[in-house]
């Protein structure tokens, strides 16, 4: 999308408008004095009191001009300069102004800095994400190409055995499935980054979806099954299916959802009885492409997708301490119908 451009035409600067208004205010008492002296026509000279009044008006006008310059025009000009610095220098240029002048300009500046920080973070994330995706796609593609070349160049004089041929074909199929899984995760991530649909889902509905999609898991529920949270059906399916799939991959046979509601949020504790997460990996599990099961087809994108999807709808996820297995705490805004 092309950035819309402001139509180029002459516009008075803020300082010009401020000073013009002040000069008009200053001219008012001067005109009043001139008018009354013209009406009286007693003397062409100004009385000392009149001169004093004009001096006071001039002083007050200059004082107001100074205050407006310091409080309004200078901070706005500084914010414009800072915008150009951020456009050229990136994150290092995101720093507070020396002076904000008014509460409204301070609020505007803070909103601008927050937006600039998010945009720079997003740029860095996209750059890092693109590098990771390129690497993840390159590995299976290289393996598929190598296996295909070996099959193509099979020597007719010393042909490879049937077992070797099946092994190479199996490698091609496995890598193709890995690519398919990776592309599915990328589609889910794109859906998480740009949430469009609105809707709601009940805890009972999530349990029903998980029992249908993961028959190998014994899905149980504690708490209020009728709680409804503001997450569309498709998004909720992606979030909790990824958590259930992780549980299965770590040897879980039972998954429990404990639901409570407070502070306009529905909190779900998602517990499994699998092998758990080691202390060394706890700080990395939400990083894109971090996986302890890469050799078994893991993409390392599941939990990053879960966090991104929840964040897009105002929710959060964190890993709780647990004895045996794994426990995630998922908090999602309560549905409007429940408020």
PyMOL commands that set and color helices and strands:
alter all, ss='L'
color gray80, all
select helices_A, chain A and resi 14-40+48-93+103-152+162-193+203-213+233-249+294-296+302-312+336-338
alter helices_A, ss='H'
color red, helices_A
select strands_A, chain A and resi 201-202+218-223+228-229+254-262+265-272+316-320+326-333
alter strands_A, ss='S'
color yellow, strands_A
deselect
rebuild
show_as cartoon
